[in-house]
Amino acid sequence: MAGKEVKTKKPERKAKKGGSKFFKFFREFAGEVKKLSWGTPKEILSNSLTVFAVVALFAVLIGVLDFLFGLCIKLLTNL
């Protein structure tokens, strides 16, 4: 028994279809993009204008609050 050597087989590497995980990601990504439901140009315009209006509204609101807080701090430091 001491003279016998037991050789273990190395597992064979199977060739992946299409390459590495990197390429697999992009194949799956392209498949998912094809499944997307794109809006009509009218819907896209409407949604874009809504987003623009909300952003503009919040920008004005934050600007006004910044001005008011700055004014309050200025008045408090002058006391």
C-alpha positions, -999 to 999 in steps of 0.1 A, spaced: 0 0 0 28 24 7 40 21 -29 7 30 -45 0 66 -52 -35 77 -56 -40 103 -82 -70 125 -81 -85 138 -113 -87 175 -117 -122 187 -125 -123 196 -162 -132 232 -169 -162 235 -190 -161 262 -216 -188 288 -210 -210 296 -239 -203 331 -250 -174 339 -227 -170 355 -193 -195 369 -168 -187 404 -183 -201 395 -216 -230 376 -201 -240 407 -182 -242 427 -214 -262 400 -232 -287 399 -204 -288 437 -203 -296 439 -240 -324 414 -235 -339 434 -207 -338 466 -227 -357 450 -255 -385 442 -229 -389 478 -219 -421 496 -227 -413 531 -240 -438 559 -237 -452 579 -266 -435 612 -274 -466 630 -259 -462 611 -226 -425 618 -225 -430 655 -231 -457 657 -204 -436 638 -178 -405 659 -186 -424 692 -182 -439 679 -149 -404 671 -136 -390 705 -147 -419 723 -130 -414 704 -97 -377 710 -98 -382 747 -105 -408 750 -77 -385 734 -52 -355 756 -63 -376 787 -57 -388 773 -23 -353 765 -12 -341 800 -24 -368 818 -4 -361 797 27 -324 804 23 -330 841 21 -353 841 51 -330 821 73 -301 843 62 -321 874 71 -331 859 105 -294 851 113 -283 886 103 -309 902 125 -300 879 155 -262 887 151 -269 924 151 -287 923 185 
